[in-house]
């Protein structure tokens, strides 16, 4: 029975760890042309809405294999800026500000900028969740992202299920949340940011039983839940969207696929 439970745990949570914050260029799974066309579609949609900065998520796994309530496995800021194309020409487009796990050490992360096509290269399917903050918040976010605060809020100790209310570990969505709180409260102080997260943000509950808690770190250090109490809650795209809706901070929240755009 113990061996069976270990196998179940590996099959349900370990793939989530492998995809949640990994480098998008490391394991492409969809045709390059389809990825390029979809990334251009998302860029055009954001530009048409006047988004200077947006929070965009990708579906890195079949959502049926993920914990209940989790659909998207990676979140990043998309910032409208001057870009240099592969042929050396320049123009306006979006740069993606990511937190990725290191390929050789899943318990450590780095802040990495890449392109929209890189962002979607490892997607399970071409389906993105998008949050466009309101204009005032976009301006504040741009200032934080361009400042030393953006990097200072990075904790390289990676955990898939990091508790956003403390600073023990971090995943990509928690870093996004930290930057968001820094912009909202005009602060770079980690203690104040975490206090505001604990007071105002409700993470996504993740069902993890006692056996899984005990075995998780042994299977993958990135699966630790040692920063949680009796209940495991982590930051996800869905919990970010609910926070933005609750506090009236968004211009638009929607889902985009190759053939349609729909509101959440």
N, C-alpha and C positions, 0 to 999 in steps of 0.2 A: 504493500500500500504506500509506504514512504517513497519508494522509487517511482511509483505512478504519479504521486503528487509533485515530485520534483520535475518530472517530465512535463506535466501540465503547466507548472510555473514557468519553465523555460519557454514553452511554446507560446504562452500568452504575454509575458512581460519582457523576455529577452529580445524578441524582434522589435518591440517598442523602444528599447534602449538603443538598439543598433541604428535605428532610423531617426530618433527624436531630434538629435542635434548634429548629426554627422554631416560631413562635407558633401554638398549636393553633387559635386563633380566626380566624386569617388566611385559611384556605382550607378551609372545611367541605366534606366530600365525602359525608357520609351523612345520611339524614333526621334532623331534629332530635329527633323523638319517639323514634326508635330509640336515638340517642346518650344521651338523657336516661334512658331505661329501663335501658340497659346500665350507665351510670354509677351509677345507684341500686342496681342489682344488685351491683356491685362494692362499693359502700359498705356495703350490708347484710351482705354476706359478711364483710367486714373487721370490722364491728362485732360480728357474731355470734361471731367468733373472739377478741374482746377486744383487737383491735389498736389501740394508741395511736399507733403510727407503723408504716408499711409502705413498702417500696420497690415501686413499681408501674411497669410498662412498657406501652407501646402499640405496635401494629403500624401504622406510618405508611406502609409500602410493601408491595407484593406481595413476600413473602420470596424468591420466585423471581428477583427482579431484584437482590437484595442479595448481597454477598460470602458465600461459603460459611461457615456457622456463625453468621450473623447473622439473627435473626428479628425482633427488636423494635428500633425506631429511636429511641425516646425513653424516658428513665427519670427518675423524680422521687420525692420523699418525699411520702407522704400522711399528714397529721397530724390526729388527732381533736381537735376544738376547738369552741368556740362560734362559730357562723356566723350571718350575717344574710342572710335570704332576700330574693328580689326584691320581695316585698310588704312588706318592712320588719320582719317578724317574726324572732325569733331562735330558735335551737335548737342541737342538737349535730350535727356532721357532720364531713366531712373537707375540709381545705384542702390544696391541692397546691402544693408548693414546687419550682419548675422553674428550669432554666437554658435560656433560649431565644436563638436567633440573632435579631439585629435584622432587621426586614423590609428595611430599606434598606442594610444592610451585613452580609453573611453572615460576615464575618471577626470580628465583634464580638458579644458576648453580654451578656445582662442576667439577673439573678435576678428572677423574676416569680412571684407567687402567683396562682392562679386556682382554679376549681372543678373537680370531677370531670367535669362535662359539657364544660367548656372543654378539659380534658385530652384527651378522646376525640373532639373535634369534627373533627379532621383525620385521624382514623384511616383506614387503607385498609380494614380490616375490624375488627369488634368482637371483639377477642382480646387479653387482657392477661396478662402474666407478673407474678406476685406473689411477693415475699419478705417474710415476717413475721419479723423478728428475734426472738430469745428475749427474755423479759421484762426481764432485766438490761440487755441491750443497748438495748432500746427506751427504757428510762429514761435511759440515757446519751446516746442520740441526741437525745431531747427537750431535754435540757439544752444540747447543742451547737447545735441548730437555733434555740433561743431566745436564744442568746448572740451577741455580736459575731463570734465565730469563724466562724459560718456564712457571713457575707458576706465576711469576711477571706480565706477559702479560695477565693473566686471569682477566677479569672483571666479577664478579658474578651476575651483573644485567643483566638478560637474556631478550632478545626480539627476536622473530622469524624473524622479518624483520630489524634487527639492521643495522644501517648505518656504513659500514666499515671505512668510512673516519673520524669518530670521536669516542670518547670513552664513550659516554653516556650509551650505552648498548652493548651487545655482544651475538653472537650465535656461534655454533661450528665451522662454516666455517670462521668466522671472526677471531677467536682465531688461527686457522690454518694459516690464512693469516698473522696475526701479527708475528707468529713464523717464517714464511717464509721470511718476510721482515727483521726481526732481523738477520736471517742468511745471506741474500743477502747483507745487508749493514753493517754487523758487528757492530750492535748497540743494546743496550737494552733500549734506550731512547724512551718512548712512543710517545713523540711529533715528533721526527724524523721519527718514523715508520708510524705514521698517515699522516705526510706530504708526504712521499713517496707513500703511498696508494692513497692519493688524486691526486697525480701527475701522477701515472703510472697504476693504477688499475681501471678498469671499471666494476662496479657492475651490477648485473642482474636487469633490470627494472621490477617492480612489479606494475600492475595496481590496484590502491586502490583509490576509489573515496572519495569525501568529507564526505559522510554519513558513509562510512566504517571507515574512520579515526576517526570520532567522536564516533562511537559506539564500535570500537575495544577494547580500554582499559577497557570499562565498562563490556564487555563480558569476556575478559581475559587480565590481565595486560601484558602478554607476547606478545600481538598483537599491542602494542603501536607503532605509527610512529612519535612520538614527536621529534625524533632526525633527522628527514628528513625535507627538504624544500618542494618545489612544486612537486618534483619528488621523488618517493621512489625507491631506488636501494639497493640491499643487496648482500652479498657474497654468491655464490652458487658453487657447484662443476663445473658447466659449465663455470662460469666466471673465476674460478681458472684455468681451463684447457685452456681457451682462453689466459689468462695472460701468462701462461707457454709457450704456443705455440708462441705467439707474440714475446716474449723476448728470445726464443731459450734456455729454461731452462730445458727441459725435455728429458729424454732418451726414454720414451714411454708413450703414452696416449691411453687407450683402455677400452673396455667394456668386461666383462667376465660374462657368464651365465653357467649353468650346462653343456650345450652341445657345446658351442663355445666361441671363443675369436675373437673380431673384433675391428678394429681401429675406432676412432671417426672421 
